Amino acid sequence: ECAGINVKHIERIAAECDPLHCADFVHRVSQYSPASLLCLDEVSKDDRTYSHRWGCAVQRARAEQHQPFVHKHLFSMVAGLALDEGIVAVKVVEGSFNHKSFIDFLCNNVLLITTPFPGPQSVLIM
């Protein structure tokens, strides 16, 4: 008998996550209308993105999957997300964003679609 314990996938939570800071952030952002918010988010993808952490195999056999352990092709994307419009600005680069490419995205993509406060897409959340 397993004593009521089973194997589960571990949810990874950042050690730096502070519930008080999260509550403060929600309180500060809630003062703005949802239409005025423009959220920016970055994501990256490499050859290891779709590797699995769990697998199935017959009893007494290892669950193995051959997969890359090194970065070969890395792509990064940053996007501006608006409530009723979805993705309103996007830029994809090979490799990672650096200071210059991110500022270029802000100036040439994001600032062109923002409006003066308190208009729509006037508050950037990064």
N, C-alpha and C positions, 0 to 999 in steps of 0.2 A: 504494500500500500504506500502511496506517495505522501501521506500526511496532509492532504489537501493542497499541496504545492505543485505547480506545473511550470513549464518553461514558457516565458513570454519575451517578446521583443522589448528591449529597454528604451524608454523615452528619454532622449538626451535633452537636458535642461542646462542652460548656461549657468555656471557657478556664480557669475556676476549678476544674475537676475535678481533684482530687489523688488519685492511686491510694493513697497512704499513709493519707489520711483515710478513704477508702472501706474499706480493709482494717481500720482501727481501728474504724469503725462496725460492720462485720460481726462483728468479734471481740467488741465490747461487747454487741451484740444477741443473739449466740449463747448467752449465759449464761442467757437466759430460755427457758421452754418456748414452743413455737409457739402453744399455746392461750391463753397469757397476753397475747399481743400484740394490740393494737388500733391499726391504722394509719389515720391521717387523711390525706386527699389532697384537693386542690382542683383544679378544672378550670373553664375558661371557654369559652364559645362565642359567636362573633359572626358577622356576615354573611360574613366572610372565611375562616371555619374550613375550608370545604371547597374552597378554591381549589387548583388544581393547579400544580405547579412544572414539569411537563413536558407536552408535547403533541405531537400528530402532525399533519403536513401534507404535501402533495405536495412534491416536490423544487422548490427555488427559490421556495417560498412560506413566509410566516411562519405559525407556529402561534400563533393569537390566541384569547383568550377574554376576553369582556367580563365584568368582575367588580368588585365594590365595593372602593374603596380607603379607605373611612372606616368607623368604627364606627357602626352604626345601632342595632341591638338587641344588647346584651351581657347574657348570663346567666352566672352563676357558680354552681357547685355544690361543696359540701364533703361528703364522705362518710366514715363510719367503716367500715373493712373488717376483718372477723374471719376467721380461717382456715377454720373449718368452717361458718360461717354466712353468709358473703358480706357484703353491705351490711347493717349493723345500725343505722346512723343516717345521715340525709341531710337536707340543707337546700339549697334553690335560691333565689337572690335575683336580681332584675333589677339589672344593674350589677355592681359588684365588692363583695366582702366588705370591711367595715371592722372596726375593733377591736371596736365594740359588737356588730355582727351575729355575729362569730366567737365572742366570749365568750358571747353568747346561745345559740349552737349548742352550745358546750361544756357550759354549765350545764343547758340544757333537753333536750338529746338525748343527749350522750355520757356525762356523769357519772351519769345515771340507769341506764345499762346496765353500768357498770364494777363490779368487785368488789374487795375488799381483796387486796393482794398476799399470796401468790402465786397467787391464783385466776384464773379465766378472764377475759380482757379487763381485766387489771389494770395493764398497762404500755402507755402511750400513745406512739406514734411519730408525730411530726409532721414 
